[in-house]
Amino acid sequence: MPGVGKTVLVTGASGLVGAALCPVLESRGHRVCRLSRGTGANEWDPARGHLGAEVLNGVEAVIHLAGENVAQRWTARVRQAIWESRVAGTELLVEALLAQETRPDFIMASGINYYGYAQSGAKDEGSASGDGFLASVCREWEGAAAPWSAAGGRVVQLRTGIVLSGKGGALAKMLPPFKLGLGGPIGNGRQKMSWISIGDLVSVYVSALEDAALVGPINAVAPKPVSGAVFARELGAALGRPAVLPTPALALRLAFGEMAKEVILSDLEIRPRVLEERGFKWAQPEIGEAFRAVL
């Protein structure tokens, strides 16, 4: 059960995770302040380096979710937006926090792409960072919060896997062909996919806010990663449709370039060691029940 409610500033509150998280926080007695884009006293614009003077007044925790969508072809403009929205946005928040007398908790989104896009064997929070554009973004993204940690603030980085939600994200993009019976494994189907249901991800954020013992990087994934073939089979089963038509890797690389290699075709077996050690309970630890819950 939560203790005394906190005043929580949430960036990216209208996104997939934020829209699911904010009502849950409010139901648990927390006061949620949603930070929106703009140049006013209660707004921010990371691209212009603007953070409203009143944004952090009375704030006891920051949950930083804002970030440009990575599931698109990476032009030079998109790469800059991905970096700027994450790294520059975090730097802007931390700089403003350092000017405060209080030390709000700083809970930020990150990604399992920190570990690269093709790792052999299971990785946990103690594993080294990997190769690729997104890995470098994640390192700088998390590193931008280091000054806050050095100043005595609690920092939690939630390295998130594939988020399963029927309302958006990767799964929503997969649904149309699967509903028509035209879905199937992506690439060779052998790559490991580390995932989490939207409900369980919200619970992880709640735990990060309310459990002061949680600190540092945390892999926000379910405890049982699956192969691409199993992912497709279980999604088809949840929809009552066949899932046998593969999507060739070459076609994805031609359509999406580097993004396909690092995101769609990534092979990452990630273990949530910290959550397991803290006794976190997943509502949907199995991929099949997760699909049924979110669909």
Secondary structure, DSSP 4 states (H G I P E B T S, - for coil): ---S--EEEEESTTSHHHHHHHHHHHHTTPEEEEEEESSSTTEEEGGGTEE-TTTTTT--EEEE------SS---HHHHHHHHIIIIIHHHHHHHHHHTSSS--EEEEEEEGGGG-SB-SS-B-TTSPP-SSHHHHHHHHHHHTTHHHHHTT--EEEEEE-EEE-TTSHHHHHHHHHHHTT----BTTS-SEE-EEEHHHHHHHHHHHHH-TT--EEEEES-S--EEHHHHHHHHHHHHT------B-HHHHHHHHTHHIIIIIT-B--B--HHHHHTT---S--SHHHHHHHH-
